[in-house]
């Protein structure tokens, strides 16, 4: 089953637009987070207000994560269903071969360090009014849970290419058996 040139072009364009969206979404998320975090300074008696700015970080991260997962999945699909049958473009195969050779592991497509740092900074305004133990516990647990989510998502993203490449290859073999 070969993809047509049009289908290939549409899927490559989808990958490009989602990649661009990720790059725009990071600064938009950080600006929205900063605005909400600054507003918290006007509510010093409510340390749990830091959860509003945390929600902005969580939403931005989850959007970036889902865009990245989708791009990688489309890439592996193209790699298995398009590149393996033609002498045409081998973008996905080449990218996958070069990726592991990058010193220091290359780029972080999820901006994990940025989100973890923002989560840490987000706790600081909550500590200024000396929150109670319960408030501090809730704030700490939710911020910690977010940082754990970021770390786990980064680990899953690091394994995604290889895992999905094998999954698509196996699916293609099963589909070939049915035809």
N, C-alpha and C positions, 0 to 999 in steps of 0.2 A: 504494500500500500504506500504509494509515494504521494507526497504532498505536491500540490501545484505550486508554481512560482508565486502566484498571488497569495495563497495561504501562507507560504513561507514569509513573504514580505509583510503580511498583516501581523503574523506572530512576532517577527523581529521588531516591527513598529510598536507593538504592545509592550515588548520587553524594554525598548528605549523610553517610551512614555512613562512606564512605571518606575524606571530608574530615575528619570528626571523628577517625577513626583516625590520620590523619597528624598531627593536632595533639597527640594523646596519645602517639604514638610518638616524637616529638622529645624531650620531657623524659625519657621512659623510656630512650631511647638514651643521652642525656647522663648520666643517673644511672648506668646500667650501665657506660658508658665511664669515668666518674670512679672508680667502685669498682675496676674492673680496673686503671686507671692508678695508683691509690693502692697497690694490691697490688704493683705493680712496684717501689715504693720499698723493699719488703722483700727484693727480689732485685737489689740494686745491681750484683752481679757479672754479671748477664745483661742487657745493653742490648737484646738482641733481644726481650726480654719486652714491649717497646713494641709489638710486632706483634700481641700479643693484644688490647691496647686498640684498636689500629688496626682489627682485625677487627670489633670491636663497632661502631666508627664506620661502617665499610664496610657492614655488615649493616643498620644503621639507615638509612643513606642510601639503599641500594638498595631497601629496603622502602618508604620514603617516595616515592622516585622512581617505583616501579612503581604505587603507589596513585595518584599524581598523573597519570601517563600514562593509566591506566585511566579515571579521572574525566574527563579531557579527551576521551578517545575516546568515552565514553558521551555526553558533552555534544554533540559534533559529530554523533553519530548522531541524537540527539533533534532537533537543529537541522535536519538535512536531512530526516529521515523523519517528523517530527511537526510541527514549527513551520511548515514551508513549505506545509502543506496545510490548516491550520485558522486560525480566528480566536482560538484559545485562547491559553494562556500562550506568551510569547515570551522566556522567561528567557534561554536560551542566546544567541539573537540579540542581545538587549539587552546582555548581559554582554560579548559579543565586540565590540560597537560602542563600549562605554564604555572597555574595557581600555586601548587605545592612548592615550587622552586623559589618562590619569593622569600627573601630574607625577612625574618620577623613575622611571617605569616600573612603579609600583605595588608590590605585594608580591612576595616571592620564595617561591613555593610549595614550593621544594625546600630552603629554609633553607641555601642555598649558603655564605653568609658564615659562619654558625655552624659548619658542618662544616669549612670551610677553617681557621677559627681553632682549632677543636678538634684538627685534624690538626697544626697548628703547635705547639700546646701539648703534644701527645702526644710530640713529638720531644725536648722538654726533659729529661724524666727519663732518656732513653736517653743523653744527652750527659754526665750527671753522673759516671758511672764511667769516663769517657775510653775509649770503645770503640775497638777496632782499626779500621784502614782498611776492611777487608772488611765488618765489622759496620756501620760507619757508612755505607758505600756501599749495602748492602742496605736498611738502615733508611731512608736518604734516598730511594732509588729508589722504594721501595714507598709511602712517604708522598707523594712527588711524583706518583706515578702516581694515587694517590687524589685529590689536589687537581686534577689534570688531568681525571680522570673527572667530578668535581663541576662543573668549569667547562664541560666539553663537554655534560654533561647539562642544565645551565642554559641553554646556547645552544639545544640541541634543544628544550627545553621552551618557549622563547620563540617558536620557529617552529612548534610542533606544531599549534596551533589552525588557523592558516591552511592548512597542508599537509593536515591531515586533513579539513578542511572541503571542500577541493577534491577530495580522494580520495573522500569519501562522495558528493559531487555527481556525480562521474564514474561511480561505481559505480551510483548510482541511475539515471542515464541508460542505462547498459548493461543494467540489469535491466529498465528500461521497454521497451527494444528487444526483449527476449526474450518479453515478455508480449503 
